[in-house]
């Protein structure tokens, strides 16, 4: 799938899945030298749902691809070797394109996530209760047990500027707190976007939108997807009754500077595309400068 223009909701509500046609949900994850975390992710999948759920591991040309294939196939999952690094969204799009038409929901997850028992079924129950829901996301925990703010507002120029300028020197500033929706992680609620580290998305919505925008190689592809889901008139719903833990991995260690730079380049790309009016160019200039300064800091959350 490739990025496409938004469309009206219209006939977006999916038809009922025909009886006996196969699993109506699937899981997609992306590996890149993920041998330290992929086994735990795959081991957590069976207990996440009462039914059998197909899993596709899309590999972005890992140096340990043979070992990852062996781990994947030993777990009963399918290994999709892409032969190049297509970025997170690009890899997810390729994997989703291989799924059969019976798959109505896709759980997109990082390989460094561990799903709690019943997590997928709880997300599906929430999402299928309302045809206006386009995506549902779980409570995402840090290894310490701290709740990660995985359900946030779609950033505006105001919150983007405030967060970029003050997040590292004044963590409790009102723009960052509003963007992260701090203190709002205990109950089910709507969000502007849900973290792509673990999010359940309607398959027909992914098809309608062309999947993730592959112009984002790293970061903000999930912000962009949530924003476009909202523009369809559909909901992004945070469901804390479903839980997953983001354990983290070693694949990106030693590349923090590159990752910070990619994070802020993607942030600018999103906001510049969301606010393209010519008369907003002074704010875009200030935003780019603020993000460039923040890119030298250590915290990109």
Residue pairs with C-beta under 8 A, 6 or more apart in sequence:
1 93
1 96
1 97
1 206
1 207
1 210
1 211
1 212
2 93
2 210
2 211
2 214
3 209
3 210
3 211
3 212
3 213
3 214
3 215
4 208
4 209
4 210
6 209
6 228
6 231
6 232
7 208
7 232
8 232
8 233
9 232
9 233
9 234
12 204
12 205
12 208
12 232
12 234
13 131
14 104
14 131
14 202
14 203
14 204
17 24
17 102
17 104
18 102
21 102
22 100
22 102
22 103
23 51
23 52
23 53
23 54
23 102
23 103
24 102
24 103
24 104
24 105
25 49
25 53
25 103
25 104
25 105
25 106
25 107
25 120
25 124
25 200
26 53
26 54
26 55
26 56
26 99
26 103
26 105
26 106
26 107
27 45
27 53
27 54
27 55
27 56
27 106
27 107
27 109
27 120
28 55
28 56
28 58
28 92
28 95
28 96
28 99
28 106
28 107
28 108
28 109
29 38
29 41
29 55
29 56
29 57
29 58
29 108
29 109
29 110
29 111
30 57
30 58
30 59
30 60
30 88
30 91
30 92
30 95
30 110
30 111
31 38
31 57
31 58
31 59
31 60
31 62
31 68
31 72
31 111
32 59
32 60
32 61
32 62
32 85
32 251
33 62
33 63
33 64
33 251
34 62
34 68
34 111
34 112
34 249
34 251
35 62
35 64
35 67
35 68
35 71
36 249
36 250
36 251
37 111
37 112
37 247
37 248
37 249
37 251
38 57
38 68
38 71
38 72
38 111
39 71
39 75
40 114
40 247
41 109
41 110
41 111
41 112
41 113
41 114
41 115
42 55
42 57
42 71
42 72
42 75
42 77
43 75
44 113
44 114
44 115
44 116
45 53
45 55
45 75
45 77
45 115
47 115
47 117
47 118
48 115
48 116
48 117
48 118
48 119
48 120
48 121
49 118
49 120
49 121
49 124
50 118
50 121
53 107
53 120
54 77
54 78
54 99
54 103
55 72
55 75
55 76
55 77
55 78
56 77
56 78
56 80
56 95
56 98
56 99
57 68
57 72
57 77
57 78
57 79
57 80
57 95
57 111
58 80
58 82
58 91
58 92
58 94
58 95
59 65
59 68
59 69
59 79
59 80
59 81
59 82
59 91
60 82
60 84
60 85
60 86
60 87
60 91
61 81
61 82
61 83
61 84
61 85
62 68
65 81
68 79
69 79
69 81
72 78
72 79
73 79
78 98
80 94
80 95
80 98
82 91
82 94
86 94
86 214
87 214
87 216
87 217
87 218
87 221
88 196
88 212
88 216
88 217
88 218
88 221
89 196
89 211
89 212
89 213
89 214
89 216
89 221
89 225
90 212
90 214
90 217
92 108
92 211
92 212
93 211
93 212
93 214
96 106
96 203
96 206
96 211
99 106
99 203
103 203
104 202
104 203
104 204
105 124
105 127
105 128
105 200
105 201
105 202
105 203
106 200
106 201
106 203
106 206
107 120
107 123
107 198
107 199
107 200
108 196
108 198
108 199
108 200
108 201
109 115
109 197
109 198
109 199
109 244
110 196
110 197
110 198
110 246
111 249
112 246
112 247
112 248
112 249
113 140
113 197
113 198
113 244
113 245
113 246
113 247
114 244
114 245
114 247
115 198
115 244
116 138
116 242
116 243
116 244
116 245
118 242
119 138
119 242
119 243
119 244
120 200
120 242
122 138
122 239
122 241
122 242
123 136
123 137
123 138
123 200
123 239
123 242
124 200
126 133
126 136
126 188
126 237
126 239
126 241
126 242
127 133
127 135
127 136
127 200
127 202
127 237
130 235
130 237
132 233
132 234
132 235
133 202
133 234
133 235
133 236
133 237
134 201
134 202
134 205
134 229
134 232
134 234
134 235
134 236
135 194
135 199
135 200
135 201
135 202
135 205
135 225
135 226
135 229
135 234
135 235
135 236
135 237
136 194
136 199
136 200
136 236
136 237
136 238
136 239
136 242
137 150
137 151
137 191
137 194
137 195
137 198
137 199
137 200
137 236
137 237
137 238
137 239
138 150
138 198
138 239
138 240
138 242
138 243
138 244
139 147
139 150
139 185
139 238
139 239
139 240
139 241
139 242
139 243
139 244
140 147
140 148
140 150
140 195
140 197
140 198
140 243
140 244
140 245
140 246
141 147
141 148
141 243
141 244
141 245
141 246
142 148
142 245
142 246
143 245
143 246
143 247
143 248
147 185
148 195
148 246
149 180
149 181
149 182
149 185
149 301
150 194
150 195
150 197
150 198
150 238
151 181
151 184
151 185
151 189
151 191
151 193
151 194
151 195
151 236
151 238
152 179
152 180
152 181
152 191
152 192
152 193
152 223
153 159
153 178
153 179
153 181
153 191
153 192
153 193
154 192
154 193
154 223
154 226
154 227
154 230
154 274
155 163
155 179
155 223
155 267
155 270
155 271
157 271
157 275
157 280
157 283
157 284
157 287
158 175
159 175
159 178
159 179
160 179
160 267
160 271
160 287
161 175
161 283
161 286
161 287
161 290
162 173
162 174
162 175
162 176
162 179
163 173
163 175
163 176
163 179
164 264
164 267
164 287
164 290
164 291
164 293
164 294
165 290
165 293
165 294
166 173
166 175
166 176
167 173
167 176
167 294
167 297
167 299
167 301
168 294
168 297
168 298
168 299
170 176
176 182
177 183
180 301
181 191
185 238
185 240
186 240
187 240
188 237
188 238
188 239
188 240
188 241
189 237
189 238
190 235
190 236
190 237
190 238
191 226
191 236
191 237
191 238
192 226
192 227
192 230
192 236
193 222
193 223
193 225
193 226
193 227
193 229
193 230
193 236
194 222
194 226
194 236
194 238
195 222
196 212
196 221
196 222
196 225
197 222
197 244
197 246
198 244
198 246
199 222
201 225
201 229
202 234
205 229
205 232
205 234
208 232
209 225
209 228
209 229
209 232
212 221
212 222
212 224
212 225
213 221
213 224
213 225
214 221
215 269
216 224
216 266
216 269
216 270
217 262
217 266
218 259
218 262
218 263
218 266
219 262
219 263
219 266
219 267
220 263
220 266
220 267
220 269
220 270
221 266
223 270
224 270
226 236
227 270
227 274
229 235
229 236
230 236
252 259
256 298
259 300
260 295
260 296
260 297
260 298
260 300
261 295
263 295
263 300
264 291
264 292
264 294
264 295
264 300
265 291
267 291
268 284
268 287
268 288
268 291
271 284
271 287
272 284
272 287
275 283
275 284
